[in-house]
Amino acid sequence: MAEIITVFTETSHGDKPRPLFASNAPAVFTSANTIAIVYNTCLPQAKYKQAREERKILLTPAHKYMFELLAHRLYLEPTAVEEFILDSSSLSPFDNFFSEGGNATISFVYQEAAIPGIECGRLYPRTTTGENILRLFLANMSQTCLKGICCFFTRNRVDIAVNLENIHEVRQSRMSNFTLICLDALDGLVKGTRNVFNFVLPALEAENWGVLDKSRHGQQLIQNFKDTIKHCLCSLDDIQMRNESIVHLNTVTDIDFSTLASLDDMKVAAADCDMVHRLEEILMQWYKQIEEVLKENDSIRKEVDSAGLLSELEHWEKMSLQFNSIINHIKGPECKAVVMVLHIRRSKMITKWRELDARLTDLTNEAKDNVKYLDILEKVFCYILFIRTLIINMNNVIDAIQMIYSVSQYYNTSKSITVLFLKVTNQMVTACRSYITNNGTCLIWEQDAKEIIKKFQVMMILIKTHIAISISTKRPCQLTLFCIYCRSHK
């Protein structure tokens, strides 16, 4: 039986509200506006509420099982999760997830979002227009800006539909077919993604890969897959480093730069002593900020003795990003206007500023060149995943270092090229240590003696190749790979 809605309207002279609809009386309408209110608000609400009840009837034990998992992870009541999900206009994402050959994932987001309209079928407490509330909703992650927690289910097998007959088996097997993973982006998406990978990587290391583990080719495929994930983590770190490396110079809020758009405007400003004094203060603030960044570049870097090639590349990438962000500011209209006004006034600040600008330009070019050269060396060396491949490509590694020594102004000194050689050697030590310990999963004495002997024989070939090629180019390393490896295992 359909629900009867009673609508009240205010009467004149402060009388009590009079019902327009009553269950035992015919409807009496006092105006066309009242009719519009009834049909535009009450009747659609009843329609949406009925649709919500119909969605609730469609919920199965499989839905309820997922609600329980979400509630446990988000510290909510299962009934609260259910109410949030019923706010969606359709449950078709669940149908696609449960069906045979359907989607392998389904995603939910728990974060502040706009309050659903009346289409959700229930009324939320009165809030300010445009206000967001913390709620859970089905999400298309390609169209969602994640700022909260993303919970996504994955199905290990999509060739079997989830239904009433097998949902109990799924529950009893403790998520053998369902896996719930949560990405917490409250402290940033990069950190949240890294935390998820830190959960996944140990599971991959302990995974039984079946027939792939029984062949050398299969083991290479497994290692390639794991290294791809690790490179993905490095890419995330690179994105975060880029964001943190950008230098933000002080923003000027007390000057309207639109009044300094033309040369005539600048001449007028140059004749104003108060304006010139303020612009000199602004330029001096920028000068001190830039000077601080340049001092950081000139200071001696504190690094661990085992720092490898990647740390060198990261340093110069950071410097290049910092310098370029400063140059972009200098080329901006605000900085150009300040410099031009002070140039017209012949301020003493201009001389110091131009000297700083020249230093910055030289350092920017140096950092850009070093990133380019080290990137070449990284591609030759760092993406070589196996020791045997490294032996074959050792000549290319030394040739790349020799090229850097020949063309780079920074590395064209005995001190700098020695540091670079040492870091390349450290990178090889890291690769060898990973090779011996199976990426840190087992100790030497836990492995078969014959297998360990074979690994050391391969390493000795690498050492001899490293030394021979270094001597042939007349630029021997200060420390050989073997010496460093022995030192690290004293």
N, C-alpha and C positions, 0 to 999 in steps of 0.2 A: 504494500500500500504506500503510495507516494506521501511524502511529508507535506503537511499544510503549513504555509508560511503566513504569518500575520505581520502586516505592515502598518506602522503607526504614522500619523501626521500631526503636526502641531496645529492647534486651533487658536483663534484670536482671543483676546481678552484674558490670556493666562489660564484658560480652561485645561483640563486634563487631556492628554493625547487621546485621539479617537482612532480605533482600528479601522483600517480600510478593508482588510480581509478578515473574515471571521469564519470559523469552521461551521457555524450554525446560521450564518446570515449571508445574503448575497453581497457581492462587492459593490461598494459605493465609491465612485471616483469624483473628487471635487474639482480636478483640473487636468488638463492634458499633460502638465509637467509631472503630476503624480503617476499617471499611466506610464510615462517614459521611465521614471525611477524604478517602477515595479519590473518592467520588462527588461531593462538594461542592467539591473543589478541582481534582483532576487532570483529570477528564473534561470539566468546563466549559472549562478552559484549552485543552485539545485542540480543543474545538469552536470557541472564539473564534480560535484560531490558524489553523484551517482557513478560517474566514470571512475572516480577514485575507489569506490567500493567494488566496482567490477575488477579493477586491477588487483585489489586485495584478494579477491576470490581466486585469481590466477596463481597466487603464490603457492609453491610446492615445498616439500621438505628440502629440496636442493637449495632453493632460495633461503630458507630459514637457516640452513647450515652455514651459508656464506654470511648471513647477517650475524650469526653467533661469532664467527671468526673476526669480522670487522669490529663488532662491539668489544670483543676482548682486546683487540689491538688498540682501539681508540678510546678505551675506558668509557664506553657508553653502554646503555641498556639495549638489548636486542630489539625491544619495542621501539626505542628511539631511532635506531638504524632503519627499521622497517618503515616508520613514518617518513623519514627523510627520503627513502627510495621511492615511496609512493607519490612523492611530490613530482616525480618525473611523469611526463605525459604518456610514456610508453615503456613497456618492459621488454621490447624487442631485443635490446642488447643481451639480456639474459637468454632469450631463445636462441640467438646466434651462438652464444657461448656454450650452451648445453647440447646443441644439436650435433649429430654425426657429421664430421667434416666441416664443422663451424669454426668460429674464431678461436684462436688459442689463448687469447687474453681478454680480460674485461677490467676496466679501470674505474676507480672511485677517487674523488678528491674531497678532503676535509679541510676547509679553510673558510675565511670570511668571503661571503658572496652576497649578491643582491637578493632581497626577499622575493620568493616566487610570487607570481600574480595569482589571481583567483582561479587560473587554469589548473593549479595544483590540487584543488578540491578541498582545501582546508584554509581556515583563517589564522593568520599569525597575529600576535599581540600588536597593538598600535605602536608604530615607530615613526621616526622622522623620515620624511621623504628622501629617498636616495641612500638611506642608511643600510649598511651591510650587517649580516649576522653570521655567526659561525655555524656552518651546516655541511652535511655530507650529500654529495650528488654524483650521479653517473657522469663521466667526463670523456670527451674526445680530446686526448692529450695533444693532438696537433692543433687544437683551437683553444687550449686552456693555458693561461699564464699561471704556472704553479708557484704558489707562495706558502702553501701549507704542507699537508701530508698527502701523498699519493699512495693509495693501496691498490695493487693490481694482482689479480688471480691469473695464474697460468695453468693450462691443462697439459699434462705430460702426454696424453693420448687424445687425439681428436677423431680417431676412427671408431670410437664407441660413444654413443649418445648417453648423457646422464638423465636417468628417468627414475620413476618410483621404485622399479625393481632393483636397481643397482646402487641407489643413493646410500643405502644402509651399508653396503660393502665399502663404499668410499669413506663413510664416517668411521667404520671400524678399522680401516687400514691407516687411519691417521694421515690423511692428505696424500695418499699415494697417487691420486689422480689430480688433486688440487694442490697448488702451491701459492701461498700468499706472501707477497713481498711488499714492503712499505718503504717508500722514499720520503724522508723527512727533509723538506726544503725550508724549514723555519729559519735555519741559520745560513741559508744560501743553497742554491741548486747544485753548485759544484761540490760542496761538502756533503750534501745528501747523497749525491750520486756516488761519490767515493766510498761512503759508508756502506752503500748497497754492494759495491764491488768487493769491498773487504769482507762482506758476508759470503759472496759468491765464490771468490778465489779459493779459500780453503776447501770448500765443497768440491771444486773442480780438481784440486790436488788429490783429494781422497777418492775421487770417482773411479769406478771400475770401467774401463773403456772397452772391455771385451776383446774382440779380434784385433783392434787397433794396437793394443799393447803387445801383441805377439810378433809384430814385424817392425823393422827399422823405419820403413816408409810410414807406417801407421803412427809410430812414435813421433816422427817429424811433423805429421799433421796435427797431432795433439799439442805439441810444443808450439807450433805456429799459431794455433787457436788461442792458447794461453798468452802468448806474447802479444797477440793482437789486442787482447783485453787490457794487458798492461800498457801497451802503447796508447790505448784509449784513455787510460788514467793519466798518462803523461800529457795527453792533449788537453784534458780538463785542467791539469795544473798549469799548463801554458796559458789557457784562457784566463785563469784566475790571476796569474802573474802579470798578464797584459793589463788587466783592469786595475791592479794595484800599482802598476808602474807609471800610470798616467799622472803627470804633475798638474795640479790645479792651482794656478796663480790666483791671487786675491781678486775677487770680483768688486768692481767699482759700482756703488749704488747711488752716490750723491752727485753724479754728473750726468747730464743728458747729452750723450754723444751724438744724438741726431742734430744738435746745434753746431757740431764740428764737421759737417759733411763736406763742405766746399773749402777751397783755399781762402776765400774771403772770410769765411767764418773762423778759420784758424788764425788769420791775421788779427782779427778783432780780439780773439781769445789771448793771443800773444801780447796784446797791449794791456791786458788786465792783469795787474800784479797779483791779486788774490788768486785768480785762476791759474797763473803760472806757478805760484807757490804750491797750490794743491796738486797740480800735475807733476811737479818735481817730487812731491811726497809719494805719489802713486808709483812713479817710475823707480824711485829708490826702494820701495817695498818689493817690486818685481825683481829688481836687481839683486837684493839680498836673498830672495828665494832661489833664484837661478844660481847664484854663487854657492849656495848651500849644496845644491845638486852636483855642481862641478867639483866641489871639495870631496864629496862622497866618491866620485869617480877617481880622484887622485889619491885617495887614502889606500893604505895597504889592506887587501882583502884578507879576512881571517877564514881559512879553510882547513878542513881536516887533511891529514897527510895522504889519505886514500882518495881524495877528490879526483874524479875522472873528467873525461872530455865534456860530458854533458853539463857539468857545473860551469865550465869555461864558456860554453855556448849560452847557457842561461844568463850568466853575468852580462855578456855583451848584448844579448837580446833585451834585457832589462834596461841597460844604459841607452840603447838605441830608441826604445819606446819613450823613455823619459825625455831624451833630447828632442825627439820629433814632436812630442806633445808641447814642449816649450816653444819650438819654432812655429808650430801652428798658431800658438797664442801671439807670438811676435808678428806674424803675418796677418793677424786679425785686424779688423777696422778700428777697434778701440786702441790697441797698442800703437798702430800707425798714426792715429790722430794725436795721441799724447806726444810721441816722438817728433812729429811734424811741428806741433805748436812750440815745443821747446827748441827745436832747430831754428825756427823763425826768430825766437827770442834770443838765440845764441846762448842757451843755458850751459853751464859747466857740466851738467849731468850728461850731456850728449856725448862728450868725449869718452867718459867712463863706460857709457852704454854701448858705444860702437866697439870698444875694445872687448867688452864681454861678448858681444854678438859675434865677433871674429873668432874668439876662443870656442864659443859654442858651435859655430859652423865647422871648425876643424875637428872637434871631438865627435860631432854627429857623423861626419864623413868617415872618421876612423872606426867608430862603432858599427856603422853600416857595412864597411868593408870586412871587418872582422867577423860579423855575423855571416856574411856571404861565404867567406873562406872556411869558417868552421862548419857551416852547413854542408859544404862539399865533403869535408872530412867525415862528418857524421853519417852522410849517406853512404860513403865508402865503407865505414867501419861499424857504426853502432847498430845498423839493421842486419848485420851478419849474425845469424842466430846460432850457428854451430861452429865448433872449433875447427873442424876440417875445412869448412868454407873460409874461415878466417886465415888459415894457412895459405890457401890458394890466393887470397886477395891481399896478403901482407905487402906485396910489392906495390899495389895501388895505394895502400895506407901511407907507406913511406914516400911515394911520389907526391901524394897530396900534401904532406908536411913540407916537402922540399919546395913545392910550388908556393905554399903560404910564406915560407921563409924568403922566397925570391921577390914576391910582389907586395907583401904587406909591410907597411911602414912600422907598425907596432911590433910585429913578430920578427923584424929584421935585425934583431939583437941577440947576442949569445944568451942573455938571461931569459928573455921571453920565449925563445924557441926551445930552450932546455925545459922550462916549465911546461910547455905544450907537449914535448916528448914524454915527460914524466906522467902527465895526465892521460895520454894515450896508453902508456904502459899500465897505469892503474886500471884503465878500462879493460885491458886484456886480462889483468889479474882477476877482476870481477867476473869476467866471462869464464875463466878457467875454474874459479871457485864454484861457480854455478854448474859447470860441466861435471866436476868431480862429485859434488854433493846432490846431483839431480835437482837443481834449483832449490837447494836448501831443505829438501825433504828427508834426507838420510845422511848419516855420518859415514866417514871413510870405512871404519871398522865394522859397519853394519852391512857392507856390500861384499859380494864375492871377490876373493883375492885376485882371480884371473881377470875379472872385469876391471878392477882398480889398476892392475898392471897395464892393461891395454890403454886405459885413459891417460896414465902417466907417460906412456910411450908417445901418444898423440901430442901431449903437452911438450915433451922434449923436442919433438919435430917443430912445434911452433916456436920454441925458444931459439933453436938453431937457425930457423928461417928468419926470425926477427933480428938476430945478431948479424947474420950473413948479409942481409939486405941493407942493414944500417951501415955496416962497414963498407960495403960496395959503393954506397953513396957518399962516403967520407964524412958522414955525420952520425957517428955512433951514439947510442943512448948513454946517458950518464949512469943509469942503473938498468941492468938487464931484468927481464921478466923473472928469471929464475931467482935472482937476488931478492927482489921485492917479495916474491912468493914465500921464500924461506924466512924472511924477516917477519912476515905476517903470521907465520905458524911456529914461531919460537915457543 
